[in-house]
């Protein structure tokens, strides 16, 4: 799917106080940036920000970083944050592959992957956010007892993830092919895509993985 470019989005992101434009400078010091010692949780591919903004509203005792590589998409989240001004939420505009350059080892306590691009062609499998290549990236920044939460409506991507994650040395502790009709639905926060797809009757899959 081709993204619609919003003119001026790059400039708006560069000027926003809610986007950390040079995140490498905070490596190992993100808690100082938040001015507290609370846990740090990140969402990779945050889209328009509905999910992580609601999390930040529900849990002021946790620091959140929303990561989105496309400026035109991130701009929507920035506009929402400008209205809310949540002190426990910032954004990063970057590719997830460089996360070890941004975060120190064990600096992140939880990683959210929501409705990631499925990259359906086999030759693109390494680009999937649950591929062994990305699991290695997460291993470098996640704290010892941290975990990953992954949601999707794409059954093929979910089946792939159920195999690729354990093959990367991780353990899937919980999983469901129908989130909204399972015990895992407790305290579930929905994304924009989740709201759309579930309204069409598509079952939502979810898993939780730990080392």
Phi, psi and omega in degrees: 000128180277130180278141177279122180283133177259114180305135178086000183295320179297318180293321179295321179293317180297329183269348186285133176287351181264000176248126178275099191285339177230069190295339180301332181291343181261004182305122183079359185226022181296328178294327175294325178295324177278350180062040174199178180247026181287158177300153178247126177238143183233148171245124180263120186079060188282350180061226183276359169096001184304314185296305187288331177293319178293322176300315181297326177289321182286329188232077181294347180274005179236141176270136182236141174232119177265127184246125180215129185276341184259115182304319183295334178277314181301329183304325179297317179294322179299316181298321178294318181291328177299327178281320185275323182054051179288127184286346183255025182219127172226167181237154174231135178250097184196171178272134184298340181295339182261013183305323177297341175278344185261321184247145174283161177305133177065021180279340183251136183262336179206144179236130177252131174238111185238119173051050180291157176303125183286342183042070191294334181286137183303324182291346179257009186304326183292346178274347180293138185290353174249016179285160177306325180299316181283328177298326176294323177297313182297324181299334182279343185239344185276139179294163188307317182259016180285171180209168182244136174245129184232128177233144177198158171256359182272107185297322181293320178294322180293317178299318176301315183294324178297336178263318187289324182294310176297326180293344178268005178093014179254162179243129175274114185269334177214146175200153177206147175264001181212074187309311189289351175240034181226170178294339180287353180285347181301125179064020179295135175252126185269146175267174176301313180295320181298317178299316181294308186290321180292329178292338177271000179091007179283126176292144180257131179261147177212146172218157174236131183233142175229168177294000000 
